Amino acid sequence: MRILHIVTGVAVLLATFAFGHRLYHFSTHAEGDVRNPIFLAGMTLGVIVWILSLVGGFLLLRRGR
């Protein structure tokens, strides 16, 4: 069970970093949509999901050791 926590923790962290990378590029390449309330709400929700996913990955790794 310990190895499963470590493997899933690493997988969640890799997916989290990929999601964060996509959020970064999506926000930097948005030219006119930056002040749109729907765009800002989507980015805020994306950052909240990214933070919770990051915390979940670290908790999975911590319990695996």
C-alpha positions, -999 to 999 in steps of 0.1 A, spaced: 0 0 0 29 23 7 42 21 -29 7 28 -42 6 61 -22 40 71 -36 32 63 -72 -2 80 -71 14 110 -53 40 114 -80 13 110 -107 -9 136 -91 20 160 -88 30 156 -124 -5 162 -136 -7 192 -113 24 207 -127 12 201 -163 -22 218 -154 -3 247 -139 18 251 -170 -14 251 -191 -30 277 -169 1 299 -172 2 297 -209 -35 302 -213 -34 333 -191 -3 348 -208 -15 343 -244 -50 357 -237 -48 391 -253 -82 408 -250 -99 385 -226 -80 393 -195 -106 418 -182 -136 395 -190 -153 384 -158 -159 349 -171 -122 346 -180 -112 358 -145 -137 334 -129 -124 305 -149 -88 314 -140 -96 317 -103 -114 284 -103 -84 268 -122 -59 282 -96 -81 269 -67 -82 234 -83 -44 236 -89 -37 244 -53 -60 217 -39 -44 192 -63 -9 202 -52 -19 197 -16 -34 164 -24 -3 152 -41 19 162 -12 -4 145 12 -3 113 -8 35 114 -8 37 122 29 15 93 39 34 69 17 66 74 37 
